[in-house]
């Protein structure tokens, strides 16, 4: 349960780590008519390029920088909200609705893949429709800042991108200032209801901890998203546990609380320093990371 839940929640945001078998099969089947490689589109960029974002984090970054008017389509995993509520959903890390793409004719398509996991035929299909590819990589917190620059340049809004990026840095720096002088607190970030799937070193969630005066209890595991057992959890014994369950209903939250109640020997449980959040954006590496950091620091201050 632990691993399947974490995979389901993280795949939309961390597509670079996904093998994308379904994607490859679809692209290979659609590309039978043309076996020769096709060069990327050389269509001239317009002053206001339209965008189909297949990456929820990229959608969020474009909205944050005030460039949401470029969007004409979003991913299957984007949460309906102001600015994109009525936009069509045209795909994700596994598949693309090429019929809709052909109808909408976006000038840019934003994806997130490791270069060695780029689905076969993707670039050819994009080029065939005159769509320019923007492939981003967001794993760490610093990658989020880089994505602002990449997307800002792609849509011709570098000034807006820099301003939004600097606002995000400023808010995080303010949290660091508020935590200055405090003894660092050992924090465990759980990302499933069992508490056994964690955010480890090198992740954007791990990158938030220094800003709030915390260290990652899972740092020694040397795995960005480790799955552990109860024995290892007891040995980590963090001061504080943050459990991120985006969009989960009350019954799942109650299940999570029962899990922690069954481990009263943990320091965080003894001190009632287990905090469960359900906001939709919790596992999305974009501008909302600062809101998560503010929530975490706020809970830590309240329990001093």
Secondary structure, DSSP 8 states (H G I E B T S, - for coil): -HHHHHHHHHTTT-GGG---HHHHHHHHHHTTT--S----------TT--EEE--HHHHHHHHHTT-GGGEEEE-TT----TTTTTSEE-B-SS-B-HHHHHHH--SEEEE---GGG--TTHHHHHHHTT-EEEE----SHHHHHHHHHHHHHHTT-HHHHHHHHHHHHHHHHHHHHHHTTS--EEEEEE-STTS-BB--TTSHHHHHHGGGTEEETTGGG--TT-B--HHHHHHH--SEEEEE-TT--HHHHHHHHHHHHT-TTSHHHHTT-EEEE--TTTT--STTHHHHHHHHHHHHHHT-
